[in-house]
Amino acid sequence: MKFLLQLVGAGLIVNAATVQFATAAEWRFCIAPANQEHRIYMTAPFLTATPMEMMESGFHQVLDRSGRRHDSVQCPTGATEQAVRAMRQHADDFNRQMGNDVVPVDWKPAPTR
């Protein structure tokens, strides 16, 4: 019986850690190219625990509602805020070198519960 209680207790610890990991906040930014228009939409870096699908869908909807045609939406992540800022800056520099207009978009996902 004692072994069973220890096993159940260990399972609860693992489940609690999994739930905490699943909702851990990550640094991200979102990007959406409009290739035919030689334009790319980018957010500033933000800290979020929003699931990837919800985040990309949310950014897509904001762009659609504002009449900004675009192709795919991506929200890359990095290990730290500095890493995400560097990734965003690289995307900005690269797109400018390719002749694309970089359009900042003031958006981040709503906080999740």
FENQUIQUI-V137944 format. One record per residue. N is the residue number from 1. RES is the residue in one small letter. PHI is phi in whole degrees, -180 to 180 (999 if undefined). D_FIRST is the distance of its C-alpha to the first C-alpha in Angstrom with 1 decimal. Layout:
N:RES:PHI:D_FIRST
N:RES:PHI:D_FIRST
//
This chain:
1:m:999:0.0
2:k:-60:3.8
3:f:-61:5.4
4:l:-62:5.1
5:l:-65:6.3
6:q:-65:8.7
7:l:-64:9.8
8:v:-63:10.6
9:g:-61:12.3
10:a:-64:14.2
11:g:-62:15.3
12:l:-66:16.6
13:i:-64:18.5
14:v:-63:20.0
15:n:-63:21.0
16:a:-64:22.6
17:a:-65:24.4
18:t:-64:25.6
19:v:-63:27.0
20:q:-63:28.6
21:f:-64:30.2
22:a:-64:31.4
23:t:-105:33.3
24:a:-66:34.5
25:a:-73:38.3
26:e:-130:40.6
27:w:-83:44.3
28:r:-147:46.4
29:f:-147:49.9
30:c:-115:51.2
31:i:-143:54.2
32:a:-145:56.2
33:p:-78:59.3
34:a:-122:62.3
35:n:-58:63.9
36:q:-66:67.0
37:e:-96:67.8
38:h:52:67.2
39:r:-142:64.8
40:i:-140:61.1
41:y:-100:59.1
42:m:-140:56.7
43:t:-93:54.6
44:a:-76:54.0
45:p:-62:50.6
46:f:-148:47.9
47:l:-100:44.3
48:t:-151:42.1
49:a:-114:38.6
50:t:-67:40.3
51:p:-60:39.2
52:m:-52:41.9
53:e:-61:43.0
54:m:-66:43.5
55:m:-66:45.4
56:e:-65:47.7
57:s:-64:48.4
58:g:-63:49.1
59:f:-66:51.6
60:h:-57:53.2
61:q:-65:53.7
62:v:-63:55.2
63:l:-65:57.7
64:d:-60:58.6
65:r:-63:59.2
66:s:-92:61.5
67:g:75:63.4
68:r:-96:62.4
69:r:-67:62.3
70:h:-155:60.0
71:d:-93:58.3
72:s:-79:54.6
73:v:-122:52.3
74:q:-135:50.1
75:c:-131:48.0
76:p:-66:47.3
77:t:-127:44.9
78:g:-140:44.9
79:a:-69:42.8
80:t:-143:44.7
81:e:-60:47.3
82:q:-62:49.9
83:a:-65:49.0
84:v:-69:49.3
85:r:-62:52.6
86:a:-66:53.9
87:m:-62:52.9
88:r:-64:54.6
89:q:-63:57.7
90:h:-62:57.9
91:a:-63:57.8
92:d:-62:60.5
93:d:-60:62.7
94:f:-59:62.3
95:n:-67:63.2
96:r:-64:66.2
97:q:-64:67.4
98:m:-82:67.1
99:g:86:69.3
100:n:-91:66.7
101:d:-77:66.7
102:v:-99:63.5
103:v:-110:62.8
104:p:-71:60.3
105:v:-123:58.2
106:d:-82:56.8
107:w:-153:53.4
108:k:-152:49.7
109:p:-66:46.9
110:a:-64:45.8
111:p:-59:42.7
112:t:-98:39.5
113:r:-91:36.9
//
